[in-house]
Amino acid sequence: MILSRPEPLGVTIADALRRDIVSGRLAGGTELRQEELAEKFGTSRIPVREAMQALERDGLIVVQANRRSVVAEFRDSDLRDHYGARALLEGEAAAMCVGREADTVALAEIQDELERVGVEDAGAYEELNRQFHAWIWAESGSRWIERLAGILWQGISPRTPGLVPGQVDLAREEHRAIIEALASGDAERARAAVRAHIDRSCESLLTYRSESTLREAGSA
């Protein structure tokens, strides 16, 4: 498997491995050896090392005491727990934004740019998507919500648009609904719009994992 995409190779390799881990093609406990991955991707060990460091930060691989790097156990229940915590926290943040009468003009501008960029530029899309959600955390007026939501915005959450087919189109509609809800002055509507977006993102990711597992089983 030789990659034709230009630098940075570390990002490209991390994306490929991340997809295999999330889909279940790389099972929990699988050891990842730098030399083997370098040969697989047709590159040196330096970008492989960078990729593995990124996956460790995402919580997708674990470096054990003997320095072996293995794929983390990654269950559907872990995903539900993670996204459920996000939905609770960010939904409350949205309701607090309404209570503070936050002006959504800047949020709409972020969304306009998000739609202009599209997922073709994955890095820019991920950053703008983070900015969209971070606006809600910040405008809640709670430093603790902003801090905790930022912690939860790790691992899989930022990568979902690049992993799950159709995620970008669905997220576009849901983001617009969130903006309208925040501008409506209805706190419960804003809370529900944010929670629906995050809950749906979780279900889409779980469906992707399930379908990937079935495809792998069918091709075995």
C-alpha positions in Angstrom: 0.0 0.0 0.0 1.9 3.1 -1.3 0.5 6.5 -0.5 0.5 9.0 -3.3 -0.8 12.0 -1.2 2.0 14.6 -0.6 3.3 15.6 2.8 2.5 15.6 5.7 2.7 11.8 5.6 2.2 11.6 9.3 -1.3 13.0 9.0 -2.2 10.7 6.1 -1.0 7.6 7.9 -2.8 8.7 11.1 -6.0 9.1 9.1 -5.7 5.7 7.5 -5.0 4.0 10.9 -7.7 5.9 12.6 -10.3 4.7 10.1 -9.1 1.1 10.5 -9.4 1.4 14.3 -12.8 3.1 14.4 -14.2 0.7 11.8 -12.9 -2.3 13.8 -10.6 -3.5 11.1 -7.8 -3.1 13.6 -9.1 -4.8 16.8 -8.3 -3.8 20.3 -5.0 -5.3 21.5 -3.5 -5.4 18.1 0.2 -4.4 18.3 1.3 -1.7 15.9 5.0 -1.9 14.9 6.6 1.1 13.4 8.9 -0.8 11.1 5.9 -2.9 9.7 3.8 0.2 9.2 6.6 2.0 7.5 6.9 -0.9 5.0 3.2 -1.0 4.5 2.9 2.7 3.7 6.1 2.9 1.8 7.8 5.5 3.9 10.4 6.0 6.7 9.6 5.5 10.4 9.5 9.2 11.1 6.0 9.9 9.7 4.8 6.6 11.2 6.1 7.7 14.6 4.2 11.1 14.2 1.0 9.2 13.3 1.2 7.0 16.3 1.8 9.9 18.6 -1.3 11.5 17.2 -3.3 8.4 17.7 -2.0 8.1 21.3 -3.3 11.6 21.9 -6.7 10.6 20.5 -6.8 7.7 22.9 -6.9 5.2 20.1 -3.6 3.5 20.9 -1.9 2.7 24.2 1.8 2.6 24.8 2.4 -0.1 27.4 5.1 -0.4 30.0 7.3 -2.4 27.7 7.0 0.3 25.0 4.7 -1.8 22.8 2.0 0.2 21.1 -1.3 -1.6 20.9 -4.8 -0.6 19.7 -7.0 0.5 22.6 -10.1 -1.4 23.4 -12.8 0.6 21.6 -16.4 -0.4 22.3 -19.7 1.0 21.2 -20.5 1.7 24.8 -17.4 3.9 25.1 -18.7 5.9 22.2 -22.1 6.3 23.6 -20.6 7.4 26.9 -18.4 9.9 25.3 -21.0 11.5 23.0 -23.6 11.3 25.8 -21.4 13.4 28.0 -20.9 15.9 25.2 -24.6 16.1 24.5 -25.4 16.9 28.1 -22.7 19.5 28.5 -23.1 21.2 25.2 -26.9 21.2 25.3 -26.8 23.0 28.6 -24.2 25.4 27.2 -26.6 26.2 24.3 -29.5 26.9 26.8 -27.2 29.2 28.7 -26.3 31.1 25.5 -30.0 31.9 25.1 -30.3 33.1 28.6 -27.4 35.5 28.0 -28.9 36.6 24.7 -25.7 35.8 22.8 -25.5 37.3 19.3 -25.3 34.5 16.7 -23.8 36.6 13.9 -20.3 35.3 14.5 -21.6 31.8 14.7 -23.3 32.1 11.4 -20.1 33.5 9.8 -18.2 30.4 11.1 -20.9 28.2 9.5 -20.7 30.0 6.2 -16.9 29.4 6.1 -17.4 25.8 7.2 -19.7 25.2 4.2 -17.4 27.0 1.8 -14.4 24.9 2.8 -16.2 21.5 2.8 -14.6 18.3 3.9 -12.2 18.2 0.9 -9.8 20.3 3.2 -10.1 18.0 6.2 -7.8 20.1 8.4 -9.6 23.4 7.8 -13.0 21.7 8.2 -12.1 20.1 11.5 -10.8 23.5 12.8 -13.9 25.4 11.7 -16.1 22.7 13.2 -14.3 23.0 16.5 -14.8 26.8 16.3 -18.5 26.3 15.8 -18.9 24.2 18.9 -16.3 26.3 20.9 -18.4 29.4 20.3 -21.3 27.8 22.1 -19.1 26.7 25.0 -17.6 30.2 25.4 -20.9 32.1 25.0 -22.4 30.0 27.8 -20.5 32.2 30.2 -19.3 29.2 32.2 -15.5 28.7 32.3 -16.0 25.2 33.6 -18.3 24.2 30.8 -15.9 25.7 28.3 -13.0 23.8 29.9 -14.8 20.5 30.2 -16.3 20.6 26.7 -12.8 21.3 25.4 -11.5 18.2 27.1 -14.3 16.1 25.6 -13.5 17.5 22.2 -10.7 15.0 21.8 -10.2 11.7 20.1 -13.0 10.7 17.7 -15.3 13.7 17.8 -13.3 16.1 15.6 -12.6 13.3 13.1 -16.2 12.1 12.5 -16.8 14.2 9.3 -13.9 12.5 7.6 -14.8 9.1 8.8 -18.6 8.8 8.3 -20.1 9.1 4.9 -22.9 11.7 4.7 -21.9 13.3 8.0 -21.0 16.7 6.5 -24.3 17.1 4.8 -26.3 16.2 7.9 -24.1 18.4 10.1 -24.7 21.3 7.8 -28.5 21.1 8.3 -28.1 20.5 12.0 -25.7 23.5 12.5 -28.2 25.8 10.7 -31.0 24.5 13.0 -28.8 25.2 16.0 -28.2 28.8 14.9 -31.9 29.3 14.4 -32.7 27.8 17.8 -30.1 30.0 19.5 -31.5 33.1 17.8 -35.1 32.1 18.7 -34.8 33.0 22.4 -36.1 29.5 23.3 -33.6 27.9 25.6 -35.2 24.4 25.5 -35.2 24.5 21.7 -31.5 25.4 21.7 -30.7 22.6 24.1 -32.6 20.1 22.1 -31.0 21.2 18.8 -27.5 20.7 20.1 -28.3 17.4 21.8 -30.0 16.1 18.6 -26.9 17.0 16.6 -24.5 15.2 18.9 -26.7 12.2 19.5 -27.2 11.7 15.7 -23.5 12.0 15.1 -22.9 9.2 17.6 -25.5 7.0 16.0 -24.1 7.6 12.5 -20.6 6.6 13.8 -22.0 3.5 15.4 -23.8 2.5 12.2 -20.6 3.1 10.2 -18.7 0.8 12.6 -21.4 -1.9 12.4 -21.6 -1.8 8.6 -17.8 -1.9 8.3 -17.7 -5.0 10.5 -20.3 -6.7 8.4 -18.4 -5.8 5.2 -15.2 -7.2 6.7 -17.0 -10.4 7.7 -18.5 -10.8 4.3 -15.1 -10.4 2.6 -13.3 -12.8 4.9 
